[in-house]
């Protein structure tokens, strides 16, 4: 592989105009496709295989025209102190608002008048109007949302407090200025790392091109492939982070090769042949992790994973081709000013090109922070290993109290109208009113002598006797008379453990009734759907983890030609991801440092968080493992002792890996400023996970374990050595080939063990 990539890098350097033109053309085509594509499909949060989804499907069949999954809004009215919602003036204001809601949009299906539906609180101060739409929340037009907001303003003008909740107000979350700050920090880190604006700008430019092509392609294909408007969110986040990192490693290796005295075309070829090999396999681990999300069988998660994986593939291809082409255009300007002023590459030395510190050690190398840190770890491997593991273990302790759920209006910021409506309904009608359960009684296959009416009556009676039940509404029947629908209001809030237990209790009770009557009862509604999603994600976590880690383990065995190094990489990843989950629980569930991170409402951790972090963080963690350890493997293959190889890997890789980690942390941390609690949590979780994995696991645990293992770290059974393909990631075959070339730059010296 190294030989092929070496030739590809030289070709891209020589034919830079042609290569650059191809990528510009692809960006233009994708942009035109996105601009002319049909509107994105509506997001459908369907969960195949769950009881809640089967109930929704049954409602669509038995209650045609009701649109069970259509958007809903609750307009909540609160009378001033000392007044009642039944006062004539207040009642007239509510009726005007209801009329405005009914006539405000053609997408409105029906509006339930509070007085007709008896939607008044016991104290008479709170009422609500239920608005049902013909379309989902994502299909709701801006005009319909504006009409909803205008109707609420009419009620406020009459002296009432009016707030609006429900999924009709779904909107694309805003990330604020912190995302821009994250990109700005990335730019500063690149400038410090490279010491040249041109070199610093290349990773940012190519990452933006890659994300532009990826997101534009997703938009262009959204209608054809039924991709929703949210599919590009993860693609943007991951594509930007890995795009910068992959380009960073190629450019850094190129500058190191130039520092060795090689011509720029040769340096570009070698950079792509060596660092490019690491980029390919690092990209493969990320793709495996993202594509593996399909095993969860949640369409939205599957689409996000596949879209992000496609963007990662684009980032890899750009790093292998566009980066060497742009390096050809940049010429000497890609080098720091000190190297350019020196006039000769041989005089520039490593300090001028790579920015390392002055002064050579006994081995003739220039020591830097990476060198000094690696030697420190080699002297005290047990102490470093125990400190890192115990520290991460302590941070992971809160993960033992992990509670999972999905966000609702109760998790919205306190200044939003959705949260205010949620609180008003909780105060007026009870906490469980914000998350009613819907029971669907299917009597089509009832036993002889049994009717759906008798079955529904029994369901209502037995459910009323369960713990945590506040209200059970009378059943309503479809026209065919074979299906009944009941609503159950819990006493506890939707995201509570008590409500989740109630869902399971109702289903257990329904199973017993079904055995006696033959009429099955299904529990659905937003709250029940959230419970089913959480359970589905929990059930999929272990198979997903086994699939992703297993495939990546095999891939890393091919890369490192070792059994223990991939095993160490997988165990280190598990340690960092559990510690990251502990930090997420401490901040978002326990409320520690909540003010610092802008967490206004603590509560259960998003159900997708564990499996999402496993997939994304595993792929990104293996990036640093591949980039850092392949340099060690390269040094070991070229004749260095195991300890020397660790030092060499850190001397050449620690600075760049540190910069890459800081960049990725900055990108993810930029999403902490989002107005959406879910995106805020994802941004924090990914940022802290990368911090733990890059600086504690890869920088401390990895060298400590390799120091303790010594030469056995690179052990591989003979039978397995014959079985595994030799992909030559460390470039040994390339080095031998170039050493035997008459005009090769290493013709005279490459036969000696070298530190590449």
Buried (B, 14 or more C-beta within 10 A) or exposed (E): BBBBBBBBBBBBBBBBEEBBEBBEEBBEBBBEBBEEBEEBBBBEBBBEEBBBBBBBBBBBEBBEEBBBBBBBBBBBBBBEEEBBBBEEEBBEBBBBBBBBBBEBBEBBBEBBBBBEEEBBBEEBBBBBBBBBBBBBBBBBEEEBBEBBEEBBEBBBEBEBBBBBBBBBBBEEBEBBEBBEBBBEBBBEBBBEBBBBBBBBBBBBBBBBBBBBBBBBBBBBBBEEEBBBBBBBBBBBBBBBBBBBBBBBBBBBBBBBBBBBBBEBBBBBBBBBBBBBBBBBBBBBBBBBBBBBBBBBBBBBBBBBBBBBBBBBBBBBBBBBBBBBBBBBBBEEBBBBEBBBEBEEBEEBBBBBBBBBEEEEEEEEBBBBBBBBBBBEBBEEBEEBBEBBBEBBEEBBEBBEEBBBBBBBBBBBBEEBBBBBBBBBBBBBBBBBBBBBBBBBBBBEEBEEEBBBBBBBBBBBEBBEEBEBBBBBBEBEBBEEEBBBBBBBBBBBBBBBEBBBBBBEBBBEBBEEBBEEBBBBBBBBBBBBBBBBBBBBBEEBBEEBBEBBBEBBBEBBBBBBBBBBBBBBBBEBBBBBBBBBBBBBBBBBBEEBEBEEBBBBBBBBBBBBBBBBBBBBBBBBBBBBBBBBBBBBBBBBBBEBEBBBBBBBBBBBBBBBBBBBBBBBBBBBBBBBBBBBBBBBBBBBBBBBBBBBBBBBBBBBBBBBBBBEBEEEBBBBEEEEEEEBEEBBBBBBBBBBBBBEEEEBBBEEEBEEEBBB
